[in-house]
Amino acid sequence: MIVVGCSTADALFEYYIRATTEYFEAADNLSNLVGLHHQFVVAKGQTEQAGAKCRAALLAIEKHHVEHNCG
């Protein structure tokens, strides 16, 4: 756990770490499915969702830091 002195910022950062890991794993899985059309399409959608989740988590951290001047 990363401690920045603000429990909300800590929680947002932990969520971002999980989202980033999920995004990495989805992209890794996608790379293994090149040539398998149906599975690739499904995995591509999952990767795009994980990427959106990761970007949203980072934006939440940035917004919190601006609003609360913590971190």
C-alpha positions in Angstrom: 0.0 0.0 0.0 1.3 3.5 -0.9 0.8 6.0 1.8 0.5 9.7 0.9 -1.2 10.8 4.1 -4.7 10.7 2.6 -6.8 7.6 2.8 -8.9 8.6 -0.3 -5.7 9.2 -2.4 -4.3 5.8 -1.1 -7.5 4.0 -2.1 -7.5 5.6 -5.5 -3.9 4.7 -6.1 -4.5 1.1 -5.1 -7.5 0.9 -7.5 -5.2 2.4 -10.2 -2.6 -0.3 -9.6 -5.3 -3.0 -9.9 -6.7 -1.4 -13.1 -3.2 -1.1 -14.6 -2.5 -4.8 -13.8 -5.8 -5.8 -15.3 -5.0 -3.8 -18.5 -1.6 -5.3 -18.8 -3.0 -8.8 -18.5 -5.7 -8.2 -21.0 -3.3 -6.8 -23.5 -0.9 -9.7 -22.9 -3.8 -12.1 -23.5 -4.8 -10.2 -26.6 -1.4 -10.6 -28.1 -1.6 -14.3 -27.7 -4.8 -14.5 -29.8 -3.6 -13.0 -33.0 -5.0 -15.1 -35.8 -7.9 -16.5 -33.8 -10.5 -14.1 -35.0 -13.5 -14.7 -32.6 -11.3 -15.0 -29.5 -9.3 -11.9 -30.6 -12.4 -9.8 -31.0 -13.7 -10.8 -27.6 -10.3 -10.1 -26.0 -10.0 -6.8 -27.8 -13.2 -5.6 -26.3 -12.0 -6.7 -22.8 -8.7 -5.0 -23.4 -10.5 -1.8 -24.4 -12.7 -1.9 -21.3 -9.6 -2.5 -19.1 -7.9 0.4 -20.7 -10.8 2.7 -20.1 -10.9 1.6 -16.5 -7.2 2.3 -16.1 -7.6 5.8 -17.7 -10.6 6.6 -15.5 -8.7 5.5 -12.4 -5.8 7.8 -13.3 -8.1 10.7 -13.9 -9.7 10.1 -10.5 -6.3 10.3 -8.8 -5.4 13.5 -10.7 -8.8 15.1 -9.9 -8.5 14.2 -6.2 -5.0 15.6 -6.0 -6.1 18.9 -7.6 -9.2 19.2 -5.4 -7.4 18.3 -2.1 -3.8 19.2 -2.8 -2.6 15.9 -1.4 -0.2 13.3 -2.6 
